[in-house]
Amino acid sequence: MNEMVIGVPREVRDFEGRIALTPEAVATLVSAGSRVLIEQDAGVLSGFSNEQYQQAGAEIVPDAAALYGGATLIVKVKEPQRSELPLLRKDHLLFCYLHLAADLALMESLRAIGLTAIAFETVEVDGLLPLLTPMSVIAGKLSVQIGTRLLHQPEQGKGVLLGGLEGVDPGHVVVLGGGVAGEAAISVAAGLGARVTVLERSEVRIEQLEAKYPGIRGVLSTPEQIAQQVATADLLVGAVLVRGDRAPKLVTEVMIQSMEPGSVVVDISVDQGGCIETIHPTTYQAPTYSVDGVTHFAVTNMPGAVPRTASQALSAEILPWVSILSGAAWQKDATLLNGINVEGGEVVYPVLKALV
């Protein structure tokens, strides 16, 4: 039998419908000898019933207290919320998205509890971040879908149809960063027929993107080019990632002031502080605000809007790692060790140690 009891709580953040493990993933873990606890109704918003989890071999527990009390390995989607912190114990192993560089108060809380926490976004394999990738793709696609709607006049937008039509110029989408999320945004914007400009630091990456998406334009990212492109953007998508650290502020408030009223900003990197000076985190309950006539969208759990798709994608990616963590010898896995943010109450991830 495996050593860890796996617990999957219901996400308590507003408008967060994702669940970390699907019934199919639970069945795989149970067949391998794991005991899995699922909080009652944790999967409902993702389309998974309590009965499906029971059929997969999970035990349904009535509330969060029972879930955290009975489990040793806590597998969830979003970082612990304030109401969940008192339920965490020193002997818990926490596995979820954390983004601690942008939330030093949470980092201190986890340190004070004394537990060990591994962040999805810092598990690295061959230079890639496999557990961050599926949510980055979803957020990138959503950024353009959401931005398209926010440009509509009833949403206080400038009334631009991104794809345009014959005889009418398409809207201009500027994507800051050509990584996983940025490419996902580019794919949707280009598919709509928008004029797309990507600002990227790597010439090689620009060549790759221009070859893959004919018609888009890649520009080397400099402060001067950022200012020039932002001023002409109908939709600006911030998609900058610095592994484990806060995102740099590449778009200044002066640049935002240069945009036409009714333009839209969607900052995917808001989870890590955002790459736009005028950005602050929002929720799906109140997702937007206006600065200098420009609509800002900065929901920190964007994939939560499509919980069924997101849960399926996330569960498939994290399952192998949950399988390893549920065993007694997980400390021998170098990839997981390198992804530890807090260990026994000590901040150990190099970037985060510099912030303590």
N, C-alpha and C positions, 0 to 999 in steps of 0.2 A: 504493500500500500504506500501511496505517496504521503509525505509529511504534512503538507499544507492543506488547510480547509479553505477553499476558494469562495469568496463572497462577492456577489455582484449587486450593489445597491441600486435603488431607484434614484435617478438624477433629480436633484431638487432645485437646480437653477431654473429661473423662469423661462418658459418656452424651450426647454431642453428635453427633447423626446428620445434621444439616442440611448442605447444600452450597449455595454461593452462586449457582451457575448450573446450570440444568437443561440436558439435551441440546438441547431446543428453543431455548433462549436461545443456546447455543453455536453452533448452526447459523446463527442470525441473524447473529452476530458474524463467523463464518467467511465467510459469503456476502458480507459487507461488506468483506472483505479482511483481517480480523484473524487473527493466529496465536494459538491458544489451547492452553495446556498444562493437563492435568488430572492430578493425582496419582493413581496407581493405587488403585482401590477407594474413591475419595473420595465417590462417590455411592451406594455400596451400601446404606447404612442408610436412605437416602431412596428406595430402590427403583430406582435408575438404575445400570445396569451399565457396565463399561468399554467393552463393545461398542457400547452406545448412544451413548456419547460419541465413539467412533471413527467411527461412522456419521455423526455430526453434523459431523465434520471436525476434531475435537480430536486432539491428540497425547497419548498416555498416557505419563507418565514414571514411573519405578519408585519414587521416594521423595521426601521433602520436600527433601532437598539438591538433587536434580536440578530440582525444581519451582522453588524459590527461585533457584537458580543460573541458570536459563534464562529467567526472566520478569522484566519490569520493572514491570508493573502487577499487584499482588497483590490479588485479590478474594476475600475470605473472609467468614465469618459473624461469629464471635466474635473478640474482641481477641486479639492474639498471646499465646500462653502462654509460660512460661519457656523451654521447649525450643525454641521457634521464634525467639526473639529473636536468637540468634547467626546465624541464617540470613538476617536482614534486612540490607540494605545501604543506603548513603547514597543511591544512585540509585533505590531502590525508591519507587514510589507505592503507598501502602497505602489500601485502600478497604474498610471493614468497620465493625461496631459497635465502639465504643471505650469510651464512658462514663468518660472520663479524670478527671472531677471526683471520682469515687469511688475512683480508683486512681492516686494521684500518683506511685507508684513506676514504674508503666508509662509514665506521661507523661514522667518523667525518662529512662527507658530509650530511648524513641523519640527524645527530644531528643538524647541522647548519640549515637545511631546517625546522626543527621543527615538522616533521610529526611523525606518529606512524607506526611502522613496526613490523610485526609478521613473523618470519621465519618458513618455512615449517619444517626445520630440528630441531626446538626446541619445536614443539608441541608434548607433551608427554602424553600418556595414559597408565596407569598401568605399568609404567616403560619402555614402548616401544615407538618408534618414527614412527608412522604409515604413516606420509607423506614423510618420508625419505626412508622407506622400499622399495617401488616399484622401485625407481631409483637405490637403492643400489643393488637390485637383478639384474637389467639390467646391471649395471656397472660391477658386478662380473662376469656375463656370458660373457660380451664383453671382459673382461680382458684376458680371456683364448683364445677366438676366435682371438683377435688381436695379442696376444703373439704367438699363433701358426703360424700365417702368418709371423710375424717378425723374427721367427727362420729360415725361408726359406733362402737359400743362396742368391737368387736374391735381398733379402731385407737386405743383409749384415749380415744375421744370421749365426749361426754355422751349419746349415743344418741338424737339428734334427727333425725327425717326432715324435711328442709327444707320439702317440699311439704305436710306434714301430711296429714290426710284428714278426712272428714266427722266433725264433732263433736270434732276435735282441732286445736288451734292449730298453724299452720305455724311453722317456724323463722324466726328473725329474721336477715336478712343486712344488715349495715351496710357501705356502700361509701363510702370516703373519697376523693372526687374524681369529678367527672362528665365527664371527658374521654373520649378514645377507649377506653382500657382500662377505665375505670370504667363506661362505657355497655355495653361488651361483657359485663362481669360482671353488670350490672343485667339485661340481656336474658336471660341464662341463669337467673339467680335468679328473675326474674319468671315465666319460662316454666315453672319447676318448681313454681310456686305458693307460693314463700316470701313472707314479709312483708319488704319491701325499703325501707330508708331510705338515701338518698344525701345526704352532706354535701358542699356545694358553695358556693364563694364568690360565684358569680354568680346573681342572681335570675332573669335571663333564661335561663340554662342550666337552672335548676331547672324553670322553666315549660316549656321544650322537652322535658325528660325526662319530666315528669309527663304531658304531652300525648301523648307517644309510647308511654309504658308506663303505661296506666291502672292505678291501684291502688298504685303506688309512692308514697313520700312523700319530698319534697325538703325539706331543712333547711339554712338558712344556716350555713356552717361557722364556728363560734366555739369557743374553748377550752371554754366551758361546755357547748355543745351536743355537741361531740365527746365529752366526759366522760360526758354523760348517755346518749348513744346507744351508746357502746362498752360501758357497763355492762350493757346489755340484749342485746347481740349474741351470737348463737350462732356466727356466722361474720362476722369482720371482714376486709374486703378493703382493703388500702392501694393506692390508684391515683393517687398524686400525682406530677405531673411539673413540674419547673422546667427549662426548656429549657437543656441543656448544663451544668447545675449540679447540685449535690447536692440531694436532696430534703430539705425541712424536717422536723424531728421533731415531728409534730403529736400523736402519741399517746404519753403518758408511761408509765413503768413503774407509777405509781400507778393509772392508768386500766386497765392490763392486770390489775392485782391486783383490780380491781372486777369482772372478768368471772367467770362461774361456771366451776368446774373442768370440764375436758373441752371448753370452747369452743375455737375455732380462729381463728388469724390467718394470713392469706396476704398477704404484702407484695410486690406486683408491682414497686414502685419500688425494690426492693433493689439493682437494677443501679446505681442512682444514690445508694446509701447507705441507702435505706429511709426511710419516713416514720414508723416506729414505734421508739420508744427501745430496746425490747428485741430488735430484729432484728439478726441478723448473717447473712452469706451462707452458704448451704448448697449441696449438690450433690445430684443424684439418687441418688448412692450412699448418702448419709445426709441425707435431705431435711428432716427435722423434728427439733425439740428442744422441751422443755417449760420454760416459765417461769411460776412461780406456778400450776401446774396447767393452763396454757393452752398448747395445741399451736401451735407456730410453724412455718410453712412458708416458706422464703426461698431457693428455688433461683433462681440468677441467670440461668439460661438455660431458663426454663420452656417456650418453644416447641420446645426440643430433644426434648421427649417425643413430638411429632407431626411428625417430620422430613419426611415426604413432603408433607403439607399445607403446612408452614411453608416448605419449600424452593421449592415451586411459587409460593407467594404472594410470597416475598421476591424470587425471581429475576425475576418479572414486573415488580416495582416498580423494581429497580435496573438492569435491562437498558438503558433509555435513557441512564442516566448512565454506565454502563460503556462504551457506544458512544461517548459524548463523550470520556471519559477515554482511550480507546484511540487517539484522534487527536492530531495534533501541536498543535492549537489549543485544547485544553481550558482553558488559562489565560484564555481570553476569556469563559468562561461564568461570569457573576456569581454564579449560584446555587451552583456548585461552589466558587468562590473563598470565598464566605461560609461554607462548611461546613468549610474547612480548620482542623484543630486544631493541627497541627504542620507547619511549612514550613521545609525545609532545616535542621532542628535547632532552630528557634525556635518557641516556643509563641505562636500568633497569635490563637487564638479568644479573644474578649474576656473571657468568664467565666473561662476557664482561666488567662489571663495574670494575673488577680488572685490566683491560688492559687500562682503560682511564687515 
